[in-house]
Amino acid sequence: MKITRITIWQLDLPLNEPYYLSGGRLKFENLDSTFVRIDTDEGLSGWGEGCPWGHTYLPAHGPGIRSGIETLAPVLIGEDPRSVQHINRMMDVQLPGHPYAKSAIDMACWDILGQSANMPLWQLLGGSEAAAVPVNSSISTGTPEDMLALIGKAAAKGYTVHSAKVGGTDIGMDIARIEAISSSLPQGHKVTFDVNRAWQPATAIEVLNSVKARDWVEQPCETLDQCAHVASRVSNPIMLDECMHTFQDHLEAWKRGVGEGVKVKPNRVGGLTKAKQIRDFGVSVGWQMHIEDVGGSALADTAAIHLAASTPEANRLASWLCHYHLSVDPVLGQGARNRNGFAIPPSKPGLGVTPDPDNLGMPKAQYD
């Protein structure tokens, strides 16, 4: 089997409402998503999606994905997409770094591999069943009252795990947010306080040593060094996210004992192949992991849910679904969706999501 064509589409994905994080200093209203279809000489086609959460959240942006694929496509035409490790090595030689530009290609190759093997991705990735994965809400920064109201709305939709966005210049407000939310959660619910790297180390230590709450705290500071400094001085379990880009980052975090868990996001680390490597390492060292993607439609969400569902339950925390924040749905009704607080990956061969090209508009580029 050989790759004969790579086609890409660009879609704007408007959010239902403006979204604030990192103490309100970052605002998002629209996502720039790239859809990729890989065609083969045996009639199988695979789909992938790459969608950064804007261009201020991580060192990634939508046009960069499309430029990266333009660079990668010439060396991939004629290769067997089922050889996912080989495809990844070729991409890393052709374009060192830029992992986010490679994720959609890798995802599409896994889709073809699954179809060829007549197996769903959750099974290829190591799972024994299409496990139901808890869905994680995402609560935008606001007053304690506003955030509790959003948690109430999420709970009405079946969410029992919440990610509450905190972090900012008002230390007193952050303490109030954390204490109010932690003490007022519905019975059986859990929360992670996601700082999105907004705090300086001194602020993180002051806030976390002032609150009674001992819930998870995610990415308190910008760098791994700063998070390590904080982790050694507070009692809250630390979840790492934005500073984790490569397997080496995860290895270094474990060696230094920086946290008890990580977020594994395929689009950020280069696709399912590298996300699986990190997931398997996390299982071996006893981490707990949120496995979800950076952004995108139900196509990208479903790929991450396949990986989450194949992860041992003891290591698997909840997964966030970006597509619930979107005002458009380019793969209407397909893929992993919230069903009373859980998402189940499809059991069709491959990814189990097939976009209709007519819904994507004219292709941005095609490489043969």
N, C-alpha and C positions, 0 to 999 in steps of 0.2 A: 504494500500500500504506500502511495506517495502523495504528498501535498501538491495539488495542482493550482490552487488559487487561494488567496487571502483577500477578503473584502472587509472594509471597515465603514461604519456609519457613526455619525456624531449626533447625539441627542441632548437637548437641554431638559433637565429634570427639575422643574420648579418645586420648592417646598410648599407645604400647605400653609405655613406661616413662618415668619423670620425665626431663626434659631440662634440662640446665644450660648456661648460656652467660654471657658477660661475666665471666669469672673465677669463676663459680659464684654470683654475686650475684642472678641471675635464674633462676627455676625455673618450668617449664611442665609441666602434666599434662593439660590439656584445652583444645581450641580451640572457639571459638564461630563457626560458619559460617552464612552466609546464602546460600541458593539463590534464584535469580530466574528466572522464566519470563515472557517477553514474547510475547503472542499478537497476531496481526494479522487484519485483515479478509479476507486472501487465504489463510488457513489455515496459514500458516507460523508456527512458534513457535521462539524462540531461548532458550538457557539461558546463565546466568552464575552465578558464585560469588564472594563476597567473604568472606575469612577472615583477619583479623589474627592474628598470632602472639601470642596473649594480649592483655593490655592494658598491659603494662609495657615491651614491646619498642619500640614506636613510638607516636606520638600517634594511636592508632586503637583502637577497641573494637567488638565485635560489635553491641551495641545501637545504636551510632552509625550503622552501615550501615542498619539498618532504619528508624531515625528519619529519616535522610537521604532514603531512598527515599520515605517518606511525604510529605516536602516536595517531592520532585521529580516524583512521579507525575502530579499534576494538569496540569502543563505538557507532559508527554510524550504523554499520551493524545491520539490524533488525528494525531500526527506520523509521518513515514515513517522507520522504524528504519534503513533502508539509507543514509540521509544521516548518516553517523556524525559527520562534522565539525559539522554543524548541531546534532545531538543534544548533542554536547559543549558547544557554545557556549550552547545553551539551559540546560543543567545549570549551567554556570558563572555565568550571569546569575541563575538562580533560587536557587543556593546557592554563593556564592563560597567558595573553599577546600574543605576536607573531601574531598580527591580520593579517598580510600579508599572513601567512601560511593557513589561514582559508577562504580566499576570494573565491578561485576557487570552494571549496566545497559549499559555500553559493550560488554562481552563478549557479552551476549545480542544486541545489535544487529549485531555482526560475524557472529555465528552465522546470523542471518537473512539478512544480506547475502550470505554465502557460499552458503547454500541457494538464494537467489533467482538468483544468478549461476551456480549449479551448479559451484562451485569450492571446493576446500578452503581453509582460512584461510592455510596456508603459501604458497599460490600468490597469494592476494589481497594478502598482506603482502610480496610481492616475491621469493619463492623460485622456483627452477626445478625442484625436486624435493623429495620428502619426505625430506630429509637425516637421517641418523642423528646424533643429538646426544649427545655424551658425558654420562654421568650422574655427578654429583658427590656423594660421600658426605658425611655431616655427623657429625663425631666430637666427642662431648660432652667437656667439661672433666673431667680426672682426672689421675692420676699418669702419668708417661711410659709406664710399663708397661701401665696400663689403656688408654691411648689407642692404643698400638701394637697391643694385642690387638683393639681395635675396628677398627682399620685392616685387620688381618688378616682379620677376619670380613667386612668390606666387600669386600676383594680377592677373597674366595672367591665373592662374588656377582657378580663381573665389574667392580667399580669400579676404575678406575685413576687417578682424580682425587679428592682428599680435601680437605675443609675441617676443619681441626683447631682447636677452640675453645681459645684461651689468654686471658691477661689476668687480672690479680688483684693482690693486695697483696704476694704472695711473689715478688719479682723473681727470686730464685735458682731457684724452681720453674719460672717461665716460661722462663728460659734453658735449664733442663734439658729441658723439654718440647720446645722448638724444636730444640735440637741433637740430641736422641735421635730425634725423628721424622724430621727431615730426613736424617739419616745412615743411617736404617734402613728407608727406603722400599723396597718391592720394585722390581726393575729395571723402568724405563719408567714408573713412577708419578710423579705430581706432587702437591704439597700447597700449600694456602694457609693461612696462620695467621690465623685470624679472631679479632680482639680484641673485636669488638662494642662498641667505644667505651669499654672499661674503663680504659685507661691515661691518666694525666696525661702531658702532653708530655715532661716530664723522664724519666718512667719509660720511655716508648716509646723515647726516644733512648738511654737507658742500656742497655735490653735489646737493641735492634737493633744497636747498635754493639759489643755484647759477644759476639754470636753469629757463627759462620762462615757460617751458612745465609743464602742470598740468594734464598729463595723469596718468593712474594707475601705481603704483609701487608695484611690487610683492616681498614679502619676502626679505626685505632689509638686515636683519641681521639674525644671527643664531637662537636666542631664542625668545620666546614670550616676555620676559621682555625687551630685547633689541629693538624689534619691537615696543613695547608700548612706550618706551622712544623716539624713532624717531617719531612715529605717532603724539605725542603731540607737536612736534616742527617743523613740515613741513605742507605744504598746499596740497600736493598730496594725493589723496585717496590711501589707503594701502590695498593690497590684501595679505592675509596670505595663506601659502602653507605648506612648509616642517615641520613647527613646530606643525602642527595640526594632531594628531594621534588618539585621542579619542573624544568622545562626551564632556567629561569634559574639554578638551582643548578648544573646541569651546565655551562652556559655559563661561569659564574664559575669553576668548578673548572678548566676547560680554559684560560681566560685566565690563571689564576694558576699553571698547571703543577703542580697539586697531586698528580696521580697518573697512572698509565699505564693505568688501567682503572676500570670501574664495574660495579656490579650493577644491572640494569634489572629492576624488579619491577612488573608492571602494576597490581597492587592498590594499591601505595603511591603511584604517580604518577597514578592516575585511570583506568586501563584500557589496552586495546591501542592506542587511537588515540594517546594521549600517549606510551606506551611506544615505539611505532613512531617517533614524531618524535625521541625521545631516541636510539633505536637508530641511526637514519639519521645523526644528528649525530655519534654516536660513530664510525660508519664513516668519515665525512668527515674526522675529525681523527685517525684511526688508533688509537683506543682498542681494547682487548680487553675483552670483556663477558661476564659470566655473566648469562644471561637466564632468570629463574625467578620464581615468585611467592612472596609472603610466607608463605602457608600455605594449607591447604585440601585437598580431595579430589583425585582424578585429574581432575576437571572443570577446576579452576583450573590444575593442573599442565599439562594438555594445551594450554590456551590459550597458556601461556608457551612450551611446546615448539614450537608453530606459529611463534611469532615467532623463536625461536632457530633453527629449521631454515631460516628464510628469510633469515638473516643470513650474510654471506660468511664462509667458513670461517676466513680469516685473522683475523677480528675476533671469532669465536665461541669462547668457552671452554665449560666444562661447565655443565650445569644441574642444580640440586637438585630432587628430587621429594619433596614433603612427604608424599604419601600413604603412603610406606613407613614412616613413623613412626606411623601411625594403627592403632588396633585395630579400626576399622570401615571398610567400603568401600561407600559408598552408590551407586556407579556400577560395580559389580562387573564386572571383566573389560574395561571400556571404556577407551578413551583411550591416551595414551602411557605405556608401562610399561617398566621396566628389562628389557632383553633383552641379557644378558651385557655390561653396562656402557654400553649405549646405549639411547636412547629415540627412537622414530620417530613423528611425528605421523600421525593418520589421514588418509586421502585421500578420505574421504566429503565431500560438499559441506558447507560450514560448519565448525563446531567438531569434529563427528564424535563427540560424546558427548551422549546423550539420557537423562537420569535418569528413572527410573520414579517418578512422584509417589507411588505406594503405598509406596515405600521411604523417603519423606521425612516421612511423618506428615501431620497436619493443617496447612494453610497458616496462617501467622501473620497474613497480611493479603492482601487482594485489592483492586485499584484498577481501576475501569472508567471 
